Amino acid sequence: MIPGEARLCGTVRAFSDETRALIRERIRAICAGHRRDVPGGIIADVRDTFSVLVNREEQSRVVEDVARTIVDPDQGLTRSTPKMGSEDFADMMQTVPGAYFWIGHDGSVPVHNPAMCLDDKILPVGASMFARIIETRLPAGSHA
């Protein structure tokens, strides 16, 4: 028996907003092309959730410099290789320049996993990173 309805769901990720727009356009065009051949039609519900996250160079340098003062320089990693993650911070950085960074943890289970347990030892590192970034970026005596 053939079901009366089918749903195809997924996530589309790309390294540029232009490529993401092209993918959305092509999905809609392909569905429109097949709509007449499918009883009941095809509905293409393509949602544009998060922008592409691109760290700004200046803010990335600040994070890298600050990290060297907080953690063992041999433990700090900087990568220029893009990742296919999805992060709402990307939308904030469309308005305010920034740099997204990970502070890591000693746990063996990655985040977004039901078995993940936060490694509390990393909290002072994260707090120190943010405090030092603020100290670095605000002029001396500033209360802004």
Rosetta silent file (secondary structure, phi, psi, omega in degrees, C-alpha in Angstrom):
SEQUENCE: MIPGEARLCGTVRAFSDETRALIRERIRAICAGHRRDVPGGIIADVRDTFSVLVNREEQSRVVEDVARTIVDPDQGLTRSTPKMGSEDFADMMQTVPGAYFWIGHDGSVPVHNPAMCLDDKILPVGASMFARIIETRLPAGSHA
SCORE:     score description
SCORE:     0.000 S_00000001
   1 L     0.000  135.808  178.494    0.000    0.000    0.000 S_00000001
   2 L   -93.929  127.377  178.972    1.289    3.463   -0.882 S_00000001
   3 L   -62.862  152.833  179.709    0.798    6.077    1.829 S_00000001
   4 L   -78.846  -13.753 -177.390   -1.383    9.060    0.988 S_00000001
   5 L  -147.700  145.639  175.239    1.163   11.529    2.287 S_00000001
   6 L  -137.584  148.389  177.562    4.941   11.744    2.653 S_00000001
   7 L  -128.550  135.883  175.318    7.173   14.281    4.355 S_00000001
   8 L  -119.715  119.160 -177.850   10.794   14.968    3.681 S_00000001
   9 L  -124.354  152.533  177.687   12.538   17.048    6.336 S_00000001
  10 L  -177.949 -175.789  178.896   16.123   18.089    6.749 S_00000001
  11 L  -120.974  135.710  176.398   18.625   20.830    7.305 S_00000001
  12 L  -110.500  125.360  179.220   20.401   22.737    4.568 S_00000001
  13 L  -130.061  146.857  179.975   23.762   24.207    5.470 S_00000001
  14 L  -152.545  169.965 -178.178   26.319   26.032    3.354 S_00000001
  15 L   -93.655    2.576  175.034   29.347   28.262    3.757 S_00000001
  16 L  -147.893  150.060  178.260   27.731   31.361    2.228 S_00000001
  17 H   -66.556  -29.833  178.209   24.314   32.996    2.357 S_00000001
  18 H   -65.317  -42.461  177.818   24.344   33.193   -1.461 S_00000001
  19 H   -65.995  -40.451  177.693   24.698   29.410   -1.721 S_00000001
  20 H   -60.792  -42.005  178.671   21.945   28.931    0.870 S_00000001
  21 H   -63.716  -41.910  178.485   19.633   31.176   -1.191 S_00000001
  22 H   -62.742  -41.261  178.593   20.426   29.199   -4.345 S_00000001
  23 H   -62.399  -45.911  178.676   19.655   25.899   -2.568 S_00000001
  24 H   -60.313  -44.403  179.906   16.286   27.216   -1.341 S_00000001
  25 H   -60.781  -44.780 -178.427   15.465   28.475   -4.841 S_00000001
  26 H   -67.317  -40.036  177.377   16.381   25.129   -6.443 S_00000001
  27 H   -59.863  -46.569  179.971   14.352   23.092   -3.914 S_00000001
  28 H   -63.491  -40.772 -179.503   11.292   25.223   -4.649 S_00000001
  29 H   -66.504  -42.389  178.919   11.846   24.979   -8.426 S_00000001
  30 H   -63.353  -44.545  178.408   12.256   21.196   -8.351 S_00000001
  31 H   -62.799  -42.377  179.021    9.107   20.798   -6.243 S_00000001
  32 H   -62.936  -36.785  179.677    7.166   23.124   -8.552 S_00000001
  33 H   -67.100  -31.210 -178.952    8.325   21.082  -11.553 S_00000001
  34 H   -96.651   -8.331 -174.562    7.028   17.829  -10.052 S_00000001
  35 H   -55.325  -43.067 -176.140    3.883   19.265   -8.450 S_00000001
  36 L   -69.949  -19.765 -178.282    1.652   18.494  -11.425 S_00000001
  37 L   -89.399   -8.519 -175.273    2.806   14.836  -11.475 S_00000001
  38 L  -111.274  120.275  176.826    1.960   14.125   -7.835 S_00000001
  39 L   -57.091  129.091 -178.349   -1.679   13.608   -6.759 S_00000001
  40 L    88.046  -11.897  175.461   -2.398   16.240   -4.115 S_00000001
  41 L    82.380 -179.451  177.973    0.656   18.253   -5.146 S_00000001
  42 L  -125.987  133.664  175.480    3.900   19.080   -3.413 S_00000001
  43 L  -111.448  120.031  177.261    4.316   21.772   -0.812 S_00000001
  44 L   -98.682  102.045  178.952    7.858   23.096   -0.435 S_00000001
  45 L  -103.628   86.483 -176.899    8.087   24.607    3.045 S_00000001
  46 L  -100.808  116.954 -177.752   11.709   25.795    3.116 S_00000001
  47 L  -103.687  135.002  178.968   12.534   27.757    6.242 S_00000001
  48 L   -97.099   98.846 -171.556   15.530   30.039    6.489 S_00000001
  49 L   -87.921  -64.110 -176.095   16.596   29.564   10.096 S_00000001
  50 L  -124.517  145.837  174.902   20.149   30.778   10.724 S_00000001
  51 L   -72.573  172.586  174.671   22.637   32.780    8.701 S_00000001
  52 L   -76.990  132.071 -179.808   26.150   31.575    7.987 S_00000001
  53 L   -86.978  119.085  177.857   28.425   32.263   10.950 S_00000001
  54 L  -128.064  115.062  177.508   31.553   34.118    9.895 S_00000001
  55 L   -68.792  141.871  175.534   33.944   35.344   12.585 S_00000001
  56 L   -82.520  143.590 -174.521   35.342   38.818   12.093 S_00000001
  57 H   -62.302  -46.889 -177.502   39.129   38.985   11.865 S_00000001
  58 H   -60.676  -47.386 -179.161   39.654   41.748   14.439 S_00000001
  59 H   -68.097  -33.675  177.677   37.478   40.101   17.088 S_00000001
  60 H   -65.119  -39.695  177.557   39.033   36.703   16.367 S_00000001
  61 H   -62.988  -39.514  178.176   42.504   38.120   16.996 S_00000001
  62 H   -61.726  -46.789  179.646   41.328   39.503   20.355 S_00000001
  63 H   -60.517  -44.331 -179.755   39.954   36.096   21.372 S_00000001
  64 H   -63.083  -45.317  179.855   43.170   34.382   20.302 S_00000001
  65 H   -63.528  -43.116  179.790   45.377   36.886   22.169 S_00000001
  66 H   -65.465  -42.298 -178.987   43.250   36.657   25.323 S_00000001
  67 H   -58.693  -36.674  179.609   43.199   32.846   25.212 S_00000001
  68 H   -63.238  -25.209  179.702   47.010   32.803   25.252 S_00000001
  69 H   -88.744  -12.642 -174.558   46.916   34.633   28.604 S_00000001
  70 H  -105.735  -42.942 -177.567   44.317   32.290   30.152 S_00000001
  71 L  -115.584  163.723  176.024   45.148   28.785   28.961 S_00000001
  72 L   -56.635  122.882 -178.020   48.361   26.984   28.117 S_00000001
  73 L   -53.453  -27.820  178.144   49.287   28.327   24.652 S_00000001
  74 L   -73.365  -16.736 -179.381   49.882   24.738   23.518 S_00000001
  75 L   -91.209  -16.567 -179.109   46.253   23.922   24.375 S_00000001
  76 L   -81.625  132.494  178.022   44.729   26.737   22.328 S_00000001
  77 L  -117.456  137.452  170.909   43.681   25.870   18.802 S_00000001
  78 L  -121.282  135.622 -178.210   42.808   28.281   16.047 S_00000001
  79 L  -129.185  139.206  174.103   41.180   26.976   12.913 S_00000001
  80 L  -107.571    0.122  179.027   40.371   28.659    9.669 S_00000001
  81 L   -76.818  123.632  179.180   38.605   25.582    8.275 S_00000001
  82 L   -62.907  152.090  176.169   34.855   26.209    8.046 S_00000001
  83 L  -121.590  151.348 -178.755   32.469   23.911    9.933 S_00000001
  84 L   -90.027   32.988  177.783   28.918   22.983    8.964 S_00000001
  85 L   -72.627  169.687  176.181   27.459   23.892   12.346 S_00000001
  86 L  -127.886  123.690 -171.874   24.263   25.835   12.816 S_00000001
  87 L  -145.678  127.865 -179.426   24.360   28.632   15.350 S_00000001
  88 L   -70.267  -15.677  174.911   21.965   31.487   16.138 S_00000001
  89 H   -59.636  -25.795  178.139   24.962   33.628   17.164 S_00000001
  90 H   -58.028  -38.360  179.976   25.469   34.057   13.400 S_00000001
  91 H   -69.210  -35.684  176.509   22.382   36.264   13.282 S_00000001
  92 H   -64.974  -37.849 -177.957   23.675   38.465   16.104 S_00000001
  93 L   -74.655   -6.610  171.570   26.956   38.906   14.245 S_00000001
  94 L   -70.054  -26.166 -178.014   25.028   40.264   11.244 S_00000001
  95 L  -103.393  -42.595 -177.150   24.463   43.368   13.413 S_00000001
  96 L  -120.629  121.177  179.753   27.383   43.393   15.851 S_00000001
  97 L   -58.925  142.745 -178.725   30.848   42.184   14.760 S_00000001
  98 L  -162.551 -174.308  177.018   32.100   39.291   16.854 S_00000001
  99 L  -143.002  123.939  177.508   33.945   36.017   17.127 S_00000001
 100 L   -89.359  132.813  179.875   32.388   32.719   18.129 S_00000001
 101 L  -143.844  157.658  177.153   34.712   30.438   20.056 S_00000001
 102 L  -107.397  143.176  176.155   34.668   27.187   22.007 S_00000001
 103 L  -102.627  -10.513  175.588   36.307   26.769   25.367 S_00000001
 104 L    73.610  177.334  176.351   36.164   22.965   25.334 S_00000001
 105 L  -163.526  166.212 -177.927   35.872   20.529   28.227 S_00000001
 106 L   -83.476   -6.333 -177.911   37.420   17.310   29.527 S_00000001
 107 L   -66.676  155.374 -179.415   34.295   15.257   28.929 S_00000001
 108 L   -95.035  -11.319 -179.012   34.278   12.514   26.343 S_00000001
 109 L  -101.854  127.163 -178.214   30.668   13.102   25.254 S_00000001
 110 L   -70.871  162.967  176.119   30.068   16.052   22.891 S_00000001
 111 L   -63.956  168.182 -177.389   27.435   18.745   23.472 S_00000001
 112 L    60.360   34.873  179.353   23.922   18.259   22.005 S_00000001
 113 L  -134.377  133.420 -176.866   24.013   14.690   23.273 S_00000001
 114 L   -59.957  -23.362 -178.810   21.705   13.381   26.045 S_00000001
 115 L   -89.169   -3.185 -178.013   24.695   11.779   27.824 S_00000001
 116 L   -66.072  134.985  177.488   26.716   15.023   27.894 S_00000001
 117 L  -125.837  123.467 -177.409   27.609   16.199   31.383 S_00000001
 118 L   -60.760  131.223  175.747   29.002   19.720   31.820 S_00000001
 119 L   -86.469  100.887 -176.295   32.579   19.767   33.059 S_00000001
 120 H   -59.239  -22.488 -178.591   32.355   22.433   35.800 S_00000001
 121 H   -64.521  -19.114 -177.181   36.142   22.923   35.756 S_00000001
 122 H   -83.502  -16.331 -176.775   35.817   24.839   32.489 S_00000001
 123 H   -58.524  -45.559  177.778   33.537   27.556   33.961 S_00000001
 124 H   -62.411  -32.237  177.999   36.381   29.696   35.414 S_00000001
 125 H   -65.690  -46.939  179.156   38.160   29.526   32.053 S_00000001
 126 H   -62.755  -45.103  179.272   35.061   30.764   30.218 S_00000001
 127 H   -62.365  -40.441  179.173   34.390   33.496   32.788 S_00000001
 128 H   -66.255  -39.571  177.693   38.031   34.595   32.629 S_00000001
 129 H   -58.648  -51.068 -177.349   37.949   34.697   28.837 S_00000001
 130 H   -65.262  -41.283  179.100   34.896   36.956   28.781 S_00000001
 131 H   -62.183  -44.026 -178.089   36.192   39.210   31.578 S_00000001
 132 H   -68.959  -36.319  176.540   39.579   39.614   29.859 S_00000001
 133 H   -61.223  -43.824  179.103   37.959   40.294   26.479 S_00000001
 134 H   -63.072  -46.141  178.705   35.918   43.071   28.089 S_00000001
 135 H   -59.209  -37.595 -178.535   39.011   44.491   29.831 S_00000001
 136 H   -70.743  -37.529 -172.263   40.874   44.411   26.513 S_00000001
 137 H   -88.046  -28.491 -179.016   38.124   46.037   24.476 S_00000001
 138 L   -88.626  137.440  177.163   36.903   48.789   26.810 S_00000001
 139 L   -61.810  149.566  178.973   39.029   51.905   27.226 S_00000001
 140 L   -55.204  133.677  179.119   40.586   52.340   30.685 S_00000001
 141 L    80.350   -1.239 -178.722   38.133   53.991   33.071 S_00000001
 142 L   -77.014  143.249  176.693   35.182   53.393   30.756 S_00000001
 143 L  -118.553   17.084 -176.877   31.846   52.382   32.246 S_00000001
 144 L   -74.693    0.000    0.000   30.067   51.804   28.918 S_00000001
